[in-house]
Amino acid sequence: MAKVMVTEGLIRRCADGRSFERGRAYFAQGRVRRLAVDGTIVTATVDGPGPTGYGCA
């Protein structure tokens, strides 16, 4: 399987502008946890505004 370089540009192309900016803010606030890359799939747990986190894939 070919390796995929995960870049900001790639993420921008896969997310709408609002979602990208919200994700960027969460990352800057240290709310992104357990980030994992498996082939072409990137997953993470994000501490959102509620009492529990939520998964992103």
C-alpha positions in Angstrom: 0.0 0.0 0.0 1.3 3.4 -0.9 1.9 5.9 1.9 -0.2 9.1 1.8 1.3 12.3 3.1 -1.3 14.0 5.3 -0.9 17.7 4.7 -3.0 20.8 5.6 -3.9 21.1 1.9 -5.2 17.5 1.8 -7.3 18.0 4.9 -8.7 21.3 3.5 -9.8 19.4 0.3 -11.5 16.8 2.4 -13.4 19.1 4.8 -15.6 22.1 4.2 -14.2 25.5 5.3 -16.2 25.7 8.5 -15.3 22.2 9.7 -11.6 22.8 8.8 -11.5 26.0 10.9 -13.3 24.4 13.8 -10.9 21.5 13.7 -7.9 23.9 13.5 -9.2 25.7 16.6 -9.7 22.5 18.5 -6.1 21.4 17.6 -4.7 24.8 18.7 -6.6 24.4 22.0 -5.1 21.0 22.7 -8.4 19.2 22.3 -7.3 16.7 19.7 -6.3 13.4 21.2 -5.4 9.9 20.0 -4.6 11.0 16.4 -3.9 7.9 14.2 -3.2 7.4 10.5 -3.8 4.0 9.0 -3.2 4.0 5.3 -5.6 6.6 3.9 -7.7 6.8 7.0 -7.1 9.5 9.7 -9.0 9.2 13.0 -8.9 11.2 16.2 -10.8 11.7 19.4 -11.7 15.4 20.0 -12.7 17.0 23.3 -15.8 18.9 22.2 -17.9 21.3 24.2 -19.9 18.6 26.0 -18.8 16.3 28.8 -17.6 13.5 26.5 -15.3 13.6 23.5 -16.4 12.4 20.0 -14.6 10.5 17.3 -13.6 12.0 13.9 -12.8 9.9 10.9 
